[in-house]
């Protein structure tokens, strides 16, 4: 089992254990990732507040279903950029991938000039309106931004029910996703004003994990900002050329337990890494359409992200 698929499984179990999704929602996701039998065992093996580890569940009496997912908060104006903002041009886009036509969301400054490229990787729910908004924020800051829909070969994010997206993502190997970002980078480089020699990448949750993998697989990447994503295996660190700013939530033990090992590996191999942990925040705190959004931390983290890109992509 690859690490990103394990991440998707463990995230689903944790969400169920902490009452963020119902048993039905968790089983919908897990059935696609592991099969219904193992999915049921994973849920049976976790208690509320005690996330199970994928592959280590022991069947026990099932915990009662959790409450429905809380309604998402009304998004604030903290950094959001309207699709018709006159400072940028934003649109859905298509481009050639390896044996398939891929889709994405492209945003770039409307003014003339030369702009670095920032690739954006979505969470485990696909290319949502929130990720499109993040891509517009990238353009507003002076970059050519491209979010690749990693479900393009399966008809795109919109073709799937919300709870089905993680299992569709998990069914494809990470190498396919990396290849799609390689194709996306070629497309971004073809855009007016794109500066081909200045490339960065950011992503969130699952997309944070993909950003770590992009840092190791895309040699042209100069800067990477993964938000609370599972890092790559330490033996792949030597391939990283990008300067990495890794952003974490303070109350995210499942992800944060990997911090010491990746910090040590990056240091031993002479790589550039800065780690920021925002105390008191939860996984996905940057997403202003979800219940774990933390406005103060999200704004601070985005300011750090833009400062990192300015430093390494200028």
N, C-alpha and C positions, 0 to 999 in steps of 0.2 A: 504494500500500500504506500503510495507516495505521500509526502508530508502535507501537501495542500489538501488532499482528500481527507487525511486524518484530521486536519484542522477543521474542515467543514463538519465532520462527524462530531468532534468534540464540542464545537461551538453550538451545534443543535442540542446536544445533550445538556450542556450548561444552560442554554436558554430555557429548556424545559425544567431543569432542576431549580432554577431561580424564578420560575413562574412567569417568564416573559412570553411563552407560547403555550398553547394547549397540547395535550397529549396527541390529539388528532393532527395538529400542525406539525409536531415533531415527527410523528410516524410517517407523514406524507414525505418529509424530507429524507428521513433515514431509510425508508423503504427503497428509495431510488439510489441511495449511496451504498447501502450494505445488504439490502434484501429485508423483507418484513420480519423474518425470524430473529436475525441478529439485532435489527432495530428495536424489536420488542424487548430483547434481553438487555440491551443497553439502557433503555428507559427503566426497566425493572431493577436494574442494578444501581440506580442513582437515587439518592434521597434528596429532598429539598435542601438546597444549599450545599450539596455534596456532589459536584460534577464527577461523572465517571470518565475514565480514560478509554478511548476507542480500543476495542480488542481485549479489554480486561474485565468485562462485565460478568457478574455472577447472578443467575436468576434468583430473584427474591420477590415477595409480594409487591405488586405494583403500587407506586404512590398514587394518590388521587389526582385526577386531572387538575392542572393549574387554571388560574383565571384567564379570561381572554386577554390578548395583548392590549395594553393600555392605548387609548387613542393618541395619535401623534400630536405633539404640541403645534400650535400655529407658528410657522416659520417667522423669525424676526428679520429685521432689515440688516442684520449683522453680516455685511459683506456680500449679500446676494446681488446678482446682476441680472437685469431684465433681458430677455431674448432680443428685444428691439433697442437696446442701448446704442446710441449713435456712435459710441467710441469703438464699436467692434462689429464684425460680421460673423454671424453664427448660423450654422445649418447642419442638418444631417448630411452624411456623405457616404459614398461607396468607393471601394478601391479593390484592387486585385490582391488576393492572398494566395497561399499555396493550394491550388486546385479549387478555389472557391472565391466568390465575390463577398467581401467583408463590408460591414457597415460600421459607422461610428458617428461621433458628434465632433464637429470642427468649429473652432472659434479663433479669430485672429483680430488684431487691431485694424480699424478701418483706415487709419492714417497711413501715409507712405513711410517706409523705413525698413530697417533690417532687424528682425526679431528672432531671438532664440526659440527653440521648440521645447515644449513640456508635454510629455505623454501622461495621460491620466488613466489609472486603472480602477474600475468600479469594485464595489463590495460584492458580497455573495448573492445579491439580489439583482445583479445585472446593471445595464446602463439605464439608470433611473433618471427622473427629472432632477434629483439632487446632484447626481454626477454631471449632468449637463450644465447645471448651474456652476459647479466647481470649475468646469472647463471654461465657462465664460469669465469667471473670476481670474483665471490664468491669463486670458486674453486682455482683460481690463488692466492687468498688471504689466502688459507689454510683451506677451509671449504668443506664439502660435500654439494653441492647445488642441490636443486630439485625444478623445476618449474612444477606445476601441470596444465595440460590443463583442465580447468573447463568446456569445451565443449565436454569432452570425450564421454559422453552418447549420444551426438548428432552427433557423427562421427568425432569430433575433429575440431580444428580451421580451418584447411586447407579445410574442407568440406563446408565452408560457405563463401559467398561474404563478403567483408570487411565491408560494411555498414549494414549487417545483424547481425553481431556478438553481438552488444550491446543488441538487443532485445532477442536473444537466451539466453544470460546470465541473463537478467532481468526476463525471464520467470521461472527461477528456484529460489526457496527460498534460502536465504543466508545460511540456515542450511545445505542444500545439499552441498554447496561449502565448508563449514567448515568440513563436514564429509569427503569430498574428500581430504582435507589437512590432516586430521587424518590418512587416509589410506596412503597418501603420506609420512607422517612421519614414519609410520611403515616400508615402503619400504626403505626410506633413512637409517633407523637404521640397516637395513640388509646388507648395503654396507660395503665392506672391509675398515677397518680403521675408520668407523663412530663411534663417541662418543655419545652414546645414551642419556647421561645425560646432554648434552650441546646443547640446541636447540634455534635457533633464527628465525626470520621471517622478510621479507621486502616485500613491494609491492608498486605499483604506480597507482595513480588515483583510479579507481575502486579497484585495488589491494591494495591501501593504506587503503581503507575502509575495505577490507577483512582482512588486517593485524590487524587493530583495533579489528575486530571480533575474529580473531585468538587469540589475546592476552587475550580475555575474555573467550574463549572456550577451549583453549589448556593449561591445567594447567602446563604442562612441559615446556612451553615457558619461557625462561629466559630473552630474549631481543627481542624487536620489533621496527622496523623502518618504519613507514608508511610515504610515500611521498604524500603530498597534497590529502589525502583521507578523506572522511566523517567519523568522529569519531562515536563510538557507543553511544547509549542512556546513559545518565549519571547514570541511575539507574542500569546499568550493570557494572559500574566501579569497584565495590567491588570484582568482580570475577577476575580482572586482577592481575596476579602475575608477569608478565614481566616488566622489566624496558623499558620504551617507549621513544624513540627519535622521535619526530614528526617534519617533515620537510615540510615547506610551501613556496609558491611563493608569493612575495610581491603584485603582481597585480592579485590576485585571490580572490576577495571579496566574491564570492558565497561560497567558502570553508572556508575562514578565519573568517567569521562571527561566526563560531562555536568554535573558539579557546578559548574565555574566559570561556565558560561553561565547556568545558572538562578540562581546566586547573584548574578551581575551584573544580570540582568533584574529580580529581586526588589528589589535595592537601588535600581536606577534608578527603579523605579515606587513606591518608598516602602512596600513590603510587608514584613511581619514574617516573617523566616526565621531559624531557627537550624539549623545543620548539625552533626551529630555523626558522626564516623567512628571505628569501633572497630578499632584496629590488630590485625593478625594474624587477623582473622575472615574467614569466607567468606560468600558470598551465601547467604541463608536461615539465618543463624546463630541466629535466634530460634526456629526450629521444633524443638521438643524431641522430635520423632518421626523426625527425619532425621539422616543421618550427619554433616552439617556443623554441628550444634548446638554452641553454645558457651555453657555454663551461666553463666559469669561475665558475659559481654557481654549475654546475653539478659536476665538479671535487672537489670543496670544500665540497659539500654535500656527495659525495661518500667517501671522506676521513673521514668525521665525522661518516658516517655509519660504516666503518671498525673499527674506533676507539671505537665506542660503542660496537660492537660485541667483539672486543678484550678485552674490560673491563669486560663484563658480561658473556662471553662464554669461557674465557681462563681457 
